């Protein structure tokens, strides 16, 4: 509730500032065309988000099956993972901001240069940011729990969290490129396929680290699928890169 109130308050304040500076556009109901354009983006992304939430619920259920101590350690690890997971979002948004005009112009050289720069930044960030939750869970889990068994489970899960966060940052970045080139159908299809696979794997796990590893594996397959598809010249982005290269 506090987070929701803070978001509403800050949004209202920004609108007030924009209004005073006469930068706030006229607020009106969107037209059918505008709604259709908006839903083209938000519809698939909402389904992808719901799909991931189902995976998170299944992960929690798997942790519950492992016992009370595992569930407590899961909450520590999960909250840590989600916090650092958010650090990858700006990299995906960077692709979404820079690639659309380049894709519209079919500027292969500029696209390749942008992809190289952002992916290089993402690779360094993935390792650096991934180390932070690893160190926190290894040396700082006692901040959230005084139970030695819970601390031991959180520490034991730290390598899986490192791998998951590093993979997640790369995946979110690559997903940003796919969103920028409007590859929604493939994103959704790949997400559903890997989501179903994760649900199956979660029925087989018997350690907390393995629970988180299923999420990292899911994201890694997503990223690999998107990369291979683009490299093969499929989709808007791959077509531009392959067409210009063959010419």
Secondary structure as GFF3:
##gff-version 3
##sequence-region A 1 247
A	DSSP	alpha_helix	2	20	.	.	.	ID=ss1
A	DSSP	alpha_helix	32	65	.	.	.	ID=ss2
A	DSSP	alpha_helix	68	85	.	.	.	ID=ss3
A	DSSP	three_ten_helix	86	88	.	.	.	ID=ss4
A	DSSP	alpha_helix	89	105	.	.	.	ID=ss5
A	DSSP	alpha_helix	108	139	.	.	.	ID=ss6
A	DSSP	three_ten_helix	141	143	.	.	.	ID=ss7
A	DSSP	alpha_helix	148	180	.	.	.	ID=ss8
A	DSSP	alpha_helix	184	202	.	.	.	ID=ss9
A	DSSP	alpha_helix	208	231	.	.	.	ID=ss10
A	DSSP	alpha_helix	235	246	.	.	.	ID=ss11
###
